[in-house]
Amino acid sequence: MRPTRTINDTERIAFIVNPKSGGGRTSAKVSMLRNIAAQRFKNFNIFETLAPNHAEKLAGDAARNGFDIIAAVGGDGTASEVVNGLLPGGIPISEKVVFTVIPGGTGSDLIKTLNIPNEMTAAIDVAANGETRKCDVMTVSLTDEQTGMLKTRVCINLVGFCSNGEVVARVNRSSKRWGGTATFFSASLRTALTYRPPSVHLEWSTPNGEKVEHRQNILAAFLANGQFGGGGMWVAPKARMDSGSMQMILIPKLSTLRLLRYLPKLYSGTAGSAPGISEQEIIYLKARALEGDRIRVDVDGEQPGILPAEFSVCPKVLNIRALWG
């Protein structure tokens, strides 16, 4: 059900705008954002990012300064930065602050799970009058590729490693001029055809307390809080953002023929039923390379580090305003 187009005069909203998102197209939409926001909110402010990771600081400052709603205006990377600002180390600055998204990026996969429209006016309607639910996030403690130091990032949507990290690195080096779906599909296919699946040691815990130790050569691994990633791939249709768990999908080494048959299943939401694909509901994972391979990790479409890494669920720590299907 669409929210009503009535003015929200009880909540103060901060729009955190990444003007470089969507290939720089978001910069040209700031005036339109201001005009629409004035029709939907009595109290609002617009803050534009000036550099990478600036959205994280702006979001944290807005939460500390008493804003009721923090809206990430941009793509999945902008949303991830904002969430990291609201939940440093997975701990909320404010229990009451509400997060939402006004889409403007190349991939914009998170909004597909949240059912937020891709059009600005409709998305601001959701920010003003949508439904708010308490949701989970994932924390990722991983190794900085340059310094070797451990660092922690919060993930709102999707984590991946093995070829996933290489895909993201390839995408972020590209111009993205063909849009999210084509860019990610091309990068995924080219990477999968040349990638040598490394041997990875995994230890995970399930919601019922079972502990599993596993070793496998892995082409791609996903940990999902949301359902979509990679510019429209329906990676984890069973994922729920308020379930207290994350969906783990492990993809083994595939022949070229099986790979070509498998990739379309990622877009149709049937990848989990393909032969050899493992899908588990877990609450914790520890992963490390066994043969000295440098395995990159993808966190919400960015590439912040490498294995070894630990992944955990933080249940119901973030208020998210959306349509929720």
Residue pairs with C-beta under 8 A, 6 or more apart in sequence:
1 323
2 122
2 125
2 323
3 125
3 126
3 128
3 129
3 130
3 323
4 125
4 129
5 40
5 125
5 129
6 128
6 129
7 39
7 40
7 41
7 42
7 128
8 40
8 41
8 42
8 128
8 129
9 41
9 42
9 43
11 41
11 43
11 68
11 69
11 98
12 41
12 43
12 44
12 45
12 66
12 67
12 68
12 69
13 37
13 41
13 43
13 44
13 45
13 67
13 68
13 69
13 70
13 71
13 127
13 128
14 44
14 45
14 46
14 47
14 58
14 59
14 62
14 67
14 69
14 70
14 71
15 33
15 37
15 44
15 45
15 46
15 47
15 71
15 73
15 102
16 47
16 49
16 55
16 58
16 59
16 62
16 70
16 71
16 72
16 73
16 74
16 78
16 82
17 26
17 30
17 33
17 46
17 47
17 48
17 49
17 73
17 74
18 26
18 48
18 49
18 55
18 72
18 73
18 74
18 75
18 77
18 78
18 81
18 104
18 105
19 26
19 27
19 30
19 48
19 49
20 26
20 27
20 49
21 73
21 74
21 75
21 77
21 78
21 104
21 105
21 106
22 74
22 75
22 104
22 105
22 106
23 106
23 175
23 176
23 177
25 104
26 73
26 74
26 104
26 105
29 104
29 120
30 46
30 48
32 120
33 46
33 73
33 102
33 120
33 124
34 46
36 120
36 121
36 124
37 44
37 46
37 124
38 44
40 124
40 125
40 127
40 128
41 128
45 62
45 67
47 58
47 62
49 55
49 58
49 78
53 81
54 81
55 72
55 74
55 78
55 81
55 82
55 85
56 81
56 82
56 84
56 85
57 85
58 82
58 85
59 70
59 72
59 81
59 82
59 83
59 84
59 85
59 86
60 85
60 86
60 88
60 93
61 85
62 70
63 70
63 85
63 86
63 93
63 94
63 97
64 93
64 94
67 97
68 96
68 97
68 98
69 97
69 98
69 99
69 100
69 127
69 321
70 82
70 86
70 97
70 98
70 99
70 100
71 99
71 100
71 101
71 102
71 127
72 78
72 79
72 81
72 82
72 83
72 99
72 100
72 101
72 102
73 101
73 102
73 104
74 103
74 104
74 105
75 103
75 104
75 105
75 106
75 107
75 108
75 301
76 105
76 107
76 108
76 109
76 110
76 157
76 300
76 301
77 105
77 300
77 301
77 302
78 104
78 105
79 101
79 110
79 156
79 157
79 300
80 153
80 154
80 155
80 156
80 157
80 299
80 300
80 301
80 302
82 99
83 99
83 137
83 154
83 156
83 318
84 153
84 154
86 92
86 93
86 94
86 97
86 99
86 318
87 93
87 137
87 154
87 314
87 317
87 318
88 154
89 139
89 152
89 154
90 137
90 139
90 152
90 154
90 312
90 314
90 317
91 317
92 317
92 318
96 319
97 319
98 132
98 319
98 320
98 321
99 318
99 319
99 320
99 321
100 116
100 126
100 127
100 130
100 320
100 321
100 322
101 110
101 111
101 114
101 116
101 123
102 120
102 123
102 124
102 127
103 111
103 116
103 117
103 118
103 123
104 120
105 180
106 176
106 179
106 180
106 183
106 231
107 180
107 184
107 229
107 230
107 231
107 232
107 301
108 118
108 180
109 157
109 158
109 180
109 226
109 228
109 229
109 230
109 231
109 232
109 233
109 301
110 156
110 157
110 226
110 228
110 300
111 117
111 118
111 123
112 226
112 227
112 228
112 232
113 157
113 226
113 227
113 228
113 239
113 241
114 226
114 320
114 322
114 323
114 324
115 322
115 323
115 324
115 325
116 123
116 126
116 130
116 322
116 323
117 123
117 126
126 321
126 322
126 323
127 321
130 321
130 322
130 323
131 321
131 322
131 323
131 324
132 319
132 320
132 321
133 241
133 242
133 319
133 320
133 322
133 324
134 242
134 316
134 317
134 318
134 319
134 320
135 225
135 241
135 242
135 316
135 317
135 318
135 319
135 320
136 225
136 241
136 242
136 243
136 244
136 245
136 246
136 313
136 314
136 315
136 316
136 317
136 318
137 154
137 155
137 156
137 225
137 313
137 314
137 317
137 318
138 154
138 155
138 156
138 159
138 223
138 225
138 246
138 311
138 312
138 313
138 314
139 152
139 153
139 154
139 155
139 311
139 312
139 314
140 152
140 153
140 154
140 155
140 159
140 297
140 299
140 304
140 309
140 310
140 311
141 150
141 151
141 152
141 309
141 310
141 311
142 150
142 151
142 152
142 153
142 297
142 299
142 304
142 305
142 306
142 307
142 308
142 309
142 310
143 149
143 150
143 151
143 305
143 306
143 307
143 308
143 309
144 150
144 151
144 304
144 305
145 294
145 296
145 305
145 306
151 304
151 305
153 299
153 304
154 314
155 223
155 225
155 299
155 300
156 225
156 226
156 300
156 318
157 224
157 225
157 226
157 228
157 229
157 300
158 222
158 223
158 224
158 225
158 226
158 228
158 229
158 235
158 236
158 298
158 300
158 301
159 222
159 223
159 224
159 297
159 298
159 299
159 300
159 311
160 167
160 168
160 220
160 221
160 222
160 223
160 229
160 297
160 298
161 200
161 218
161 221
161 287
161 295
161 296
161 297
161 298
161 307
161 309
162 195
162 197
162 198
162 200
162 218
162 219
162 220
162 221
162 295
163 188
163 191
163 192
163 195
163 197
163 219
163 220
164 220
164 221
164 222
164 296
164 297
164 298
165 295
165 296
165 297
165 298
165 303
165 306
166 191
166 195
166 296
167 184
167 187
167 188
167 191
167 230
167 298
168 296
168 298
168 301
168 302
168 303
169 296
169 303
170 187
170 190
170 191
171 183
171 184
171 187
171 301
172 302
172 303
174 183
174 187
176 183
178 186
179 231
180 231
180 232
181 231
181 232
182 231
183 231
184 230
184 231
184 232
184 233
185 230
185 231
185 263
188 230
188 233
188 263
188 266
189 263
192 219
192 220
192 254
192 259
192 263
193 256
193 259
195 219
197 217
197 218
197 219
197 252
197 253
198 217
198 218
198 289
198 290
198 291
198 293
198 295
199 215
199 216
199 217
199 289
199 290
199 291
199 293
200 215
200 216
200 217
200 218
200 221
200 287
200 288
200 289
200 290
200 295
200 307
201 213
201 214
201 215
201 287
201 288
201 289
201 290
202 212
202 213
202 214
202 215
202 216
202 285
202 286
202 287
203 211
203 212
203 213
203 214
203 285
203 286
204 211
204 212
204 214
204 248
204 280
204 282
204 284
204 285
204 286
205 211
205 212
205 282
205 283
205 284
205 285
206 212
206 280
206 281
206 282
206 283
207 244
207 245
207 281
207 282
207 283
215 290
216 250
216 252
217 252
217 253
218 250
218 251
218 252
219 251
219 252
219 253
219 254
220 250
220 251
221 248
221 249
221 250
221 251
221 287
222 229
222 235
222 236
222 247
222 248
222 249
223 246
223 247
223 248
223 282
223 285
223 311
224 235
224 236
224 239
224 246
224 247
224 248
224 249
225 239
225 241
225 246
225 313
226 236
226 239
226 241
227 234
227 235
227 236
227 237
227 239
227 269
228 234
228 235
229 235
229 301
230 266
232 267
233 266
233 267
234 266
234 267
234 268
234 269
234 271
235 249
235 266
235 271
236 247
236 249
236 272
237 269
237 272
238 247
238 272
238 279
238 281
239 246
239 247
241 320
242 316
243 281
244 283
244 313
244 315
244 316
245 281
245 282
245 283
245 313
246 281
246 282
246 283
246 311
246 313
247 279
247 280
247 281
247 282
248 278
248 279
248 280
248 281
248 282
248 285
249 271
249 272
249 277
249 278
249 279
250 277
250 278
250 279
250 280
251 262
251 271
251 276
251 277
252 276
252 277
254 262
254 276
262 271
262 274
262 277
265 271
265 273
265 274
271 277
272 279
283 312
283 313
284 310
284 311
284 312
284 313
285 310
285 311
286 308
286 309
286 310
286 311
287 307
287 308
287 309
287 310
287 311
288 307
288 308
288 309
289 295
289 307
289 308
294 306
295 306
295 307
296 303
296 305
296 306
297 303
297 304
297 305
297 306
297 307
297 309
